[in-house]
C-alpha cells in the first residue's frame, strides 16, 4: 500500500479535486470522462465523519476514496474493495467549519 503525505490541500474544493484526479490517474481513466458522486458519512449522532467519493468507471466498476475528517486522511480503494493508497493531509483545511458543513449538506442534497 502506498502511503504519502501532502500539504497542498487547503480547501474542500482542493480535497475534492485531488481525490477525483488521483482516482482517475491511479486507475488509468480519462479525467472527467466518467460520472462522479460523493456522499457524507455521519455518525448516528449526526456528526460528520467524512465524505465518500466515487468515480463510476466503465462496465459498472466503481473506484472510491474516503476522507476521514478526524484523522484528516484519505483512503483509496480499488474496484475489488482493497485499500491501495493512504494520503495523510498535513495541516488542516483553511476552509471555515461552517463552509465545510454547507459543502457536506450540498453533498447530501445532490445525492438525494
Helices and strands as residue ranges (DSSP letters): E 2-6, H 12-26, E 35-42, E 48-56, G 58-60, E 62-68, E 73-77, E 83-89, H 97-110
